Amino acid sequence: MSNPPIPPPPPLDPQSSRRAAAAEAARSRVRSRGESALYLPLWSVLLMLGIVFVAAFGLMALVYSLGGSATSSSSPRIVIYTAIPSDTPLPGETGEAPPVVIATVNPNATSSGPAPVFALEGPTLQPVILSPTPITINIGSTVSVNADSLNVRAGAGTDQELLFTASLGTLLRVVDGPRSATGLTWWQVQNPADPSQIGWAASEFLDAQPG
């Protein structure tokens, strides 16, 4: 006995085929997105955002509780420790260094008030007096007589002949020297106002002039 012939399948509806293909493509996209390593479900993203917000607000609350927003209404208090004044010897009497300067500031003073007064404790140092470098006598120098009457002699030495005398403040020009005689240093000088007045004078009675 032979089997009856199988009837052919009914023709497919074009719209049903397109809907089936679209559903299969959507299921493929969902599967590929779920299998991706970068895919995160929506609930996990929302959970992470919630954790971040909770941590941020907790940190802000901690800072506020520690006084981060508190403002001070009172003025700052200034404390200065000063040494007790004592009888300090003058510099040079002992090997100790002179005391330091002590300043006292009033903590209640405002910026518009008078400036603080600084007081010195202990002795003050003597002022330093600067003296000019002495000018040496050389040939060609101009010198002035620093004695009431200067003896100008024919040669170096107090045993030489006296030629003339020069009064205090007389300007002379050095033309020769120096020479040592009778315990003194001698220079030969000439009077510019009278070139005939020329002789030897002791250096201790002569002051070199600048220029």
Backbone as CSV, one residue per row, in Angstrom:
resi,resn,N_x,N_y,N_z,CA_x,CA_y,CA_z,C_x,C_y,C_z
1,MET,0.857,-1.187,0.000,0.000,0.000,0.000,0.883,1.223,0.000
2,SER,0.656,2.148,-0.908,1.509,3.341,-1.050,0.989,4.465,-0.206
3,ASN,1.992,5.338,0.275,1.614,6.488,1.103,0.949,7.542,0.258
4,PRO,0.003,8.287,0.886,-0.649,9.360,0.124,0.328,10.530,-0.068
5,PRO,0.242,11.219,-1.137,1.165,12.347,-1.400,0.967,13.466,-0.389
6,ILE,2.122,14.110,0.015,2.091,15.220,1.009,1.723,16.480,0.269
7,PRO,0.733,17.181,0.775,0.361,18.415,0.073,1.440,19.488,0.260
8,PRO,1.631,20.323,-0.716,2.640,21.402,-0.595,2.242,22.416,0.463
9,PRO,3.256,23.059,1.161,2.920,24.038,2.206,2.245,25.242,1.611
10,PRO,1.429,25.903,2.422,0.742,27.080,1.918,1.751,28.226,1.677
11,PRO,1.469,29.064,0.741,2.391,30.197,0.469,2.497,31.142,1.663
12,LEU,3.729,31.647,1.911,3.980,32.540,3.050,3.518,33.954,2.740
13,ASP,3.010,34.574,3.833,2.577,35.966,3.702,3.810,36.869,3.740
14,PRO,3.987,37.767,2.773,5.203,38.655,2.789,5.308,39.499,4.054
15,GLN,4.227,40.025,4.579,4.286,40.859,5.791,4.702,40.035,7.001
16,SER,4.186,38.759,7.080,4.587,37.919,8.201,6.062,37.593,8.134
17,SER,6.594,37.422,6.937,8.033,37.139,6.798,8.871,38.323,7.262
18,ARG,8.424,39.524,6.904,9.197,40.705,7.327,9.143,40.891,8.829
19,ARG,7.970,40.647,9.438,7.870,40.796,10.892,8.740,39.778,11.612
20,ALA,8.787,38.562,11.079,9.617,37.533,11.706,11.100,37.875,11.597
21,ALA,11.475,38.377,10.403,12.888,38.756,10.232,13.277,39.902,11.162
22,ALA,12.373,40.884,11.341,12.676,42.012,12.234,12.785,41.554,13.677
23,ALA,11.901,40.635,14.096,11.975,40.146,15.475,13.253,39.370,15.714
24,GLU,13.654,38.566,14.722,14.904,37.821,14.868,16.114,38.755,14.938
25,ALA,16.107,39.859,14.139,17.219,40.821,14.183,17.281,41.523,15.529
26,ALA,16.090,41.852,16.107,16.064,42.507,17.413,16.604,41.588,18.480
27,ARG,16.205,40.282,18.419,16.718,39.344,19.412,18.234,39.184,19.275
28,SER,18.732,39.252,18.046,20.187,39.147,17.838,20.913,40.349,18.438
29,ARG,20.333,41.559,18.273,20.968,42.762,18.839,20.975,42.699,20.351
30,VAL,19.890,42.229,20.938,19.835,42.137,22.402,20.858,41.147,22.905
31,ARG,20.996,40.017,22.216,21.968,39.027,22.652,23.398,39.552,22.508
32,SER,23.691,40.250,21.367,25.050,40.773,21.163,25.391,41.868,22.166
33,ARG,24.395,42.712,22.520,24.663,43.772,23.502,24.860,43.199,24.887
34,GLY,24.121,42.159,25.239,24.286,41.534,26.544,25.580,40.776,26.653
35,GLU,26.081,40.261,25.571,27.340,39.535,25.598,28.547,40.465,25.536
36,SER,28.382,41.789,25.263,29.506,42.733,25.170,30.081,43.006,26.558
37,ALA,31.432,43.189,26.619,32.096,43.450,27.905,31.833,44.855,28.422
38,LEU,31.456,45.798,27.564,31.204,47.182,27.968,29.750,47.436,28.304
39,TYR,28.935,46.452,28.171,27.508,46.657,28.423,27.241,46.609,29.924
40,LEU,26.529,47.632,30.424,26.111,47.693,31.817,24.607,47.819,31.862
41,PRO,23.981,47.024,32.682,22.518,47.145,32.799,22.149,48.498,33.394
42,LEU,20.956,48.940,33.113,20.500,50.236,33.592,20.449,50.289,35.108
43,TRP,20.032,49.219,35.754,19.935,49.225,37.212,21.298,49.403,37.882
44,SER,22.391,48.839,37.244,23.723,49.009,37.831,24.222,50.444,37.701
45,VAL,23.887,51.104,36.581,24.282,52.512,36.422,23.588,53.380,37.463
46,LEU,22.273,53.143,37.648,21.550,53.928,38.651,22.085,53.668,40.058
47,LEU,22.461,52.427,40.357,23.013,52.119,41.667,24.336,52.840,41.910
48,MET,25.197,52.881,40.893,26.489,53.585,41.032,26.285,55.073,41.246
49,LEU,25.344,55.679,40.498,25.079,57.110,40.691,24.571,57.377,42.102
50,GLY,23.719,56.501,42.621,23.231,56.693,43.978,24.331,56.617,45.009
51,ILE,25.278,55.674,44.835,26.396,55.558,45.770,27.267,56.811,45.751
52,VAL,27.518,57.365,44.550,28.339,58.581,44.433,27.679,59.741,45.143
53,PHE,26.373,59.935,44.946,25.672,61.055,45.598,25.669,60.893,47.109
54,VAL,25.466,59.675,47.580,25.463,59.457,49.030,26.837,59.752,49.627
55,ALA,27.926,59.335,48.939,29.272,59.600,49.444,29.580,61.093,49.456
56,ALA,29.134,61.809,48.402,29.394,63.254,48.341,28.683,63.990,49.463
57,PHE,27.409,63.676,49.680,26.670,64.349,50.754,27.224,63.966,52.120
58,GLY,27.693,62.741,52.278,28.301,62.358,53.554,29.579,63.118,53.833
59,LEU,30.399,63.354,52.796,31.635,64.119,52.979,31.339,65.563,53.340
60,MET,30.324,66.150,52.669,29.948,67.532,52.994,29.437,67.640,54.420
61,ALA,28.676,66.660,54.864,28.175,66.698,56.240,29.311,66.568,57.247
62,LEU,30.326,65.757,56.918,31.461,65.615,57.818,32.251,66.907,57.948
63,VAL,32.480,67.594,56.826,33.200,68.879,56.859,32.419,69.910,57.653
64,TYR,31.105,69.930,57.460,30.285,70.903,58.190,30.299,70.624,59.687
65,SER,30.259,69.344,60.070,30.278,69.010,61.493,31.604,69.343,62.156
66,LEU,32.693,69.351,61.369,34.010,69.695,61.929,34.241,71.192,62.012
67,GLY,33.296,71.986,61.611,33.429,73.448,61.726,33.969,74.095,60.487
68,GLY,33.765,73.454,59.343,34.291,74.053,58.122,33.592,75.330,57.738
69,SER,32.338,75.508,58.105,31.594,76.721,57.761,31.470,77.688,58.914
70,ALA,32.099,77.375,60.050,31.990,78.270,61.215,32.868,79.487,61.030
71,THR,32.394,80.644,61.439,33.141,81.891,61.366,33.404,82.386,62.772
72,SER,34.582,82.944,62.982,34.971,83.436,64.304,34.582,84.892,64.430
73,SER,33.851,85.228,65.476,33.413,86.599,65.709,34.348,87.360,66.627
74,SER,35.236,86.673,67.298,36.141,87.333,68.236,37.440,87.699,67.530
75,SER,38.102,88.784,68.003,39.359,89.219,67.433,40.484,88.279,67.855
76,PRO,41.517,88.127,67.014,42.618,87.220,67.379,43.370,87.712,68.605
77,ARG,43.867,86.793,69.357,44.613,87.110,70.571,46.090,86.933,70.292
78,ILE,46.869,87.959,70.570,48.309,87.945,70.325,49.015,87.795,71.664
79,VAL,49.848,86.783,71.769,50.607,86.523,72.994,52.085,86.629,72.660
80,ILE,52.793,87.510,73.351,54.226,87.710,73.129,54.935,87.451,74.454
81,TYR,55.889,86.547,74.414,56.676,86.227,75.598,57.919,87.116,75.622
82,THR,58.090,87.861,76.689,59.234,88.753,76.834,60.048,88.334,78.038
83,ALA,61.349,88.613,77.957,62.242,88.292,79.072,62.102,89.331,80.184
84,ILE,62.385,88.923,81.395,62.328,89.840,82.531,63.537,90.770,82.475
85,PRO,63.331,92.111,82.467,64.479,93.024,82.421,65.382,92.837,83.633
86,SER,66.663,92.940,83.382,67.647,92.793,84.461,68.743,93.832,84.269
87,ASP,69.581,93.968,85.274,70.704,94.901,85.206,71.761,94.305,84.282
88,THR,71.799,94.827,83.077,72.734,94.296,82.069,73.994,95.144,82.069
89,PRO,75.175,94.542,82.191,76.414,95.332,82.144,76.649,95.905,80.764
90,LEU,77.447,96.949,80.730,77.777,97.583,79.469,78.600,96.641,78.605
91,PRO,78.510,96.796,77.265,79.334,95.948,76.394,80.818,96.156,76.686
92,GLY,81.545,95.097,76.752,82.968,95.157,77.050,83.291,94.752,78.466
93,GLU,82.302,94.870,79.394,82.552,94.469,80.781,82.508,92.948,80.933
94,THR,81.635,92.295,80.156,81.565,90.837,80.179,81.561,90.338,78.760
95,GLY,81.657,89.024,78.593,81.655,88.441,77.255,80.276,88.187,76.714
96,GLU,79.196,88.601,77.442,77.845,88.336,76.992,77.456,89.338,75.916
97,ALA,76.563,88.876,75.019,76.067,89.735,73.948,75.035,90.697,74.503
98,PRO,74.863,91.893,73.912,73.858,92.847,74.390,72.462,92.282,74.209
99,PRO,71.489,92.704,75.062,70.128,92.169,74.970,69.459,92.557,73.671
100,VAL,68.443,91.799,73.317,67.712,92.033,72.082,66.620,93.058,72.327
101,VAL,66.029,93.530,71.238,64.936,94.493,71.310,63.648,93.752,71.637
102,ILE,62.879,94.257,72.598,61.635,93.626,73.030,60.495,94.553,72.642
103,ALA,59.509,94.001,71.947,58.352,94.784,71.522,57.102,94.196,72.154
104,THR,56.212,95.050,72.644,54.950,94.621,73.245,53.819,95.165,72.392
105,VAL,52.900,94.272,71.973,51.791,94.648,71.110,50.505,94.496,71.900
106,ASN,49.660,95.503,71.834,48.365,95.458,72.506,47.407,94.612,71.683
107,PRO,46.889,93.468,72.241,46.006,92.616,71.426,44.665,93.248,71.123
108,ASN,44.244,94.294,71.872,42.958,94.939,71.634,43.053,96.088,70.650
109,ALA,44.257,96.392,70.185,44.421,97.510,69.260,43.898,97.122,67.889
110,THR,43.264,98.090,67.205,42.754,97.865,65.854,43.729,98.432,64.846
111,SER,43.466,98.117,63.570,44.367,98.580,62.514,44.344,100.091,62.356
112,SER,43.241,100.757,62.789,43.160,102.206,62.662,43.766,102.938,63.847
113,GLY,44.181,102.224,64.880,44.738,102.855,66.065,46.195,103.222,65.865
114,PRO,46.822,103.759,66.892,48.239,104.140,66.782,49.134,102.916,66.669
115,ALA,50.289,103.131,66.067,51.248,102.047,65.890,51.843,101.650,67.228
116,PRO,52.225,100.381,67.396,52.821,99.955,68.672,54.153,100.634,68.915
117,VAL,54.451,100.834,70.188,55.684,101.504,70.597,56.721,100.443,70.926
118,PHE,57.902,100.568,70.335,58.996,99.636,70.563,59.974,100.264,71.551
119,ALA,60.311,99.524,72.581,61.213,100.016,73.620,62.497,99.212,73.583
120,LEU,63.610,99.897,73.813,64.921,99.265,73.850,65.281,98.934,75.288
121,GLU,65.725,97.731,75.495,66.164,97.295,76.816,67.681,97.152,76.816
122,GLY,68.341,97.722,77.801,69.788,97.578,77.903,70.511,98.762,77.278
123,PRO,71.822,98.742,77.343,72.623,99.864,76.835,72.649,99.866,75.304
124,THR,72.898,101.038,74.769,73.031,101.184,73.327,74.510,101.237,72.954
125,LEU,74.796,100.839,71.724,76.173,100.840,71.252,76.608,102.249,70.891
126,GLN,77.890,102.491,71.041,78.436,103.785,70.681,78.414,103.953,69.157
127,PRO,78.079,105.149,68.662,78.061,105.345,67.202,79.464,105.210,66.622
128,VAL,79.507,104.690,65.422,80.777,104.507,64.722,81.100,105.792,63.969
129,ILE,82.261,106.353,64.239,82.704,107.591,63.591,83.696,107.213,62.501
130,LEU,83.358,107.556,61.286,84.216,107.248,60.145,85.154,108.420,59.897
131,SER,86.418,108.140,59.825,87.410,109.176,59.558,87.980,108.964,58.159
132,PRO,88.245,110.031,57.440,88.786,109.881,56.090,90.197,109.292,56.117
133,THR,90.534,108.610,55.047,91.868,108.032,54.929,92.902,109.152,54.801
134,PRO,93.923,109.164,55.649,94.913,110.241,55.572,95.637,110.235,54.225
135,ILE,95.954,111.441,53.767,96.662,111.606,52.491,98.151,111.652,52.774
136,THR,98.900,110.862,52.040,100.351,110.827,52.238,101.020,111.934,51.429
137,ILE,102.209,112.326,51.899,102.982,113.372,51.230,103.890,112.728,50.184
138,ASN,103.861,113.245,48.977,104.721,112.797,47.888,105.270,114.002,47.158
139,ILE,106.255,113.751,46.315,106.806,114.843,45.501,105.711,115.346,44.568
140,GLY,105.509,116.641,44.534,104.440,117.257,43.754,103.202,117.549,44.562
141,SER,103.135,117.057,45.817,101.960,117.299,46.655,101.952,118.731,47.163
142,THR,100.749,119.211,47.466,100.596,120.508,48.117,100.363,120.254,49.603
143,VAL,101.120,120.929,50.457,101.029,120.748,51.900,100.754,122.095,52.541
144,SER,100.163,122.024,53.749,99.920,123.247,54.514,100.631,123.131,55.850
145,VAL,101.050,124.245,56.376,101.771,124.293,57.646,100.757,124.182,58.773
146,ASN,100.956,123.224,59.711,100.044,123.034,60.834,100.636,123.552,62.146
147,ALA,101.719,124.316,62.103,102.337,124.904,63.300,102.257,126.420,63.203
148,ASP,102.353,127.062,64.358,102.307,128.527,64.358,103.448,129.115,63.536
149,SER,104.621,128.508,63.611,105.781,128.999,62.853,106.650,127.800,62.506
150,LEU,106.849,127.563,61.208,107.627,126.422,60.738,108.983,126.910,60.241
151,ASN,110.039,126.282,60.769,111.382,126.627,60.320,111.718,125.842,59.064
152,VAL,112.064,126.546,58.009,112.486,125.936,56.742,113.985,126.127,56.638
153,ARG,114.735,125.022,56.527,116.197,125.065,56.618,116.843,124.740,55.275
154,ALA,118.149,124.964,55.217,118.922,124.753,53.992,119.115,123.277,53.691
155,GLY,119.018,122.400,54.670,119.170,120.963,54.488,118.312,120.218,55.480
156,ALA,118.284,118.886,55.343,117.504,118.056,56.251,118.223,117.950,57.581
157,GLY,117.533,118.337,58.678,118.120,118.262,60.004,117.942,119.565,60.745
158,THR,117.784,119.441,62.055,117.614,120.645,62.866,118.912,121.423,63.029
159,ASP,120.052,120.830,62.636,121.332,121.528,62.754,121.680,122.310,61.499
160,GLN,120.765,122.331,60.508,121.043,123.052,59.265,120.644,124.520,59.404
161,GLU,121.124,125.328,58.478,120.897,126.784,58.517,119.415,127.090,58.289
162,LEU,118.888,128.009,59.079,117.510,128.442,58.938,117.419,129.456,57.813
163,LEU,116.567,129.165,56.809,116.408,130.067,55.674,115.243,131.029,55.863
164,PHE,114.064,130.494,56.242,112.900,131.362,56.476,111.895,130.569,57.318
165,THR,110.874,131.256,57.760,109.809,130.614,58.543,108.482,130.777,57.807
166,ALA,107.614,129.785,57.929,106.282,129.810,57.311,105.236,129.801,58.411
167,SER,104.243,130.636,58.275,103.203,130.759,59.302,102.132,129.663,59.125
168,LEU,101.253,129.573,60.122,100.208,128.554,60.125,99.298,128.709,58.905
169,GLY,99.058,127.601,58.199,98.158,127.589,57.049,98.820,127.923,55.732
170,THR,100.135,128.224,55.736,100.822,128.531,54.474,100.858,127.287,53.590
171,LEU,100.547,127.461,52.308,100.572,126.369,51.349,101.933,126.315,50.667
172,LEU,102.527,125.108,50.666,103.823,124.895,50.065,103.736,123.708,49.110
173,ARG,104.662,123.660,48.148,104.701,122.557,47.191,105.952,121.727,47.440
174,VAL,105.776,120.366,47.521,106.899,119.469,47.782,107.669,119.253,46.473
175,VAL,108.975,119.469,46.523,109.795,119.323,45.317,110.843,118.225,45.448
176,ASP,111.127,117.747,46.668,112.130,116.683,46.823,111.926,116.020,48.186
177,GLY,112.535,114.836,48.351,112.450,114.104,49.616,111.862,112.717,49.379
178,PRO,111.662,111.992,50.459,111.971,112.383,51.838,113.387,112.010,52.241
179,ARG,113.854,112.650,53.341,115.148,112.326,53.939,114.978,112.251,55.443
180,SER,115.756,111.365,56.053,115.706,111.201,57.509,116.940,111.834,58.126
181,ALA,116.709,112.669,59.138,117.816,113.325,59.839,117.320,113.796,61.188
182,THR,118.204,113.701,62.169,117.930,114.117,63.557,116.593,113.580,64.061
183,GLY,116.266,112.320,63.675,115.054,111.682,64.174,113.767,112.131,63.515
184,LEU,113.843,112.888,62.448,112.659,113.378,61.763,112.744,113.069,60.272
185,THR,111.574,113.114,59.594,111.510,112.964,58.136,111.347,114.343,57.534
186,TRP,112.173,114.614,56.511,112.221,115.960,55.946,111.822,115.932,54.468
187,TRP,111.127,117.014,54.076,110.757,117.212,52.668,111.230,118.595,52.236
188,GLN,111.673,118.662,50.994,112.049,119.965,50.447,110.803,120.620,49.870
189,VAL,110.490,121.814,50.349,109.275,122.507,49.953,109.630,123.851,49.348
190,GLN,108.678,124.359,48.554,108.853,125.661,47.906,107.555,126.427,48.011
191,ASN,107.686,127.737,48.241,106.521,128.597,48.352,106.074,129.008,46.948
192,PRO,104.882,128.571,46.469,104.454,128.951,45.113,104.296,130.459,44.953
193,ALA,103.953,131.145,46.040,103.807,132.599,45.945,105.153,133.307,45.832
194,ASP,106.229,132.675,46.315,107.582,133.248,46.244,108.553,132.101,45.967
195,PRO,108.821,131.765,44.706,109.681,130.622,44.380,111.074,130.702,44.982
196,SER,111.518,131.913,45.396,112.845,132.005,46.006,112.877,131.372,47.400
197,GLN,111.702,131.190,48.031,111.633,130.551,49.344,111.537,129.036,49.151
198,ILE,112.657,128.365,49.273,112.744,126.938,49.100,113.677,126.379,50.155
199,GLY,113.313,125.242,50.755,114.146,124.656,51.802,113.515,123.371,52.317
200,TRP,114.069,122.871,53.419,113.648,121.580,53.973,112.856,121.812,55.250
201,ALA,111.720,121.060,55.363,110.846,121.187,56.528,110.495,119.790,57.048
202,ALA,110.295,119.675,58.367,109.941,118.395,58.981,108.503,118.027,58.625
203,SER,108.274,116.735,58.306,106.960,116.287,57.824,105.889,116.350,58.896
204,GLU,106.288,116.299,60.192,105.261,116.307,61.234,104.574,117.658,61.344
205,PHE,105.097,118.671,60.731,104.474,119.992,60.726,103.805,120.313,59.411
206,LEU,103.641,119.302,58.553,103.045,119.488,57.232,101.843,118.558,57.092
207,ASP,100.744,119.072,56.514,99.551,118.294,56.222,99.316,118.293,54.717
208,ALA,99.228,117.080,54.140,98.976,116.970,52.699,97.556,117.420,52.388
209,GLN,97.410,118.122,51.273,96.122,118.645,50.839,95.641,117.855,49.615
210,PRO,94.332,117.618,49.514,93.838,116.910,48.333,93.977,117.748,47.079
211,GLY,94.075,117.029,45.958,94.168,117.719,44.678,95.596,117.933,44.241
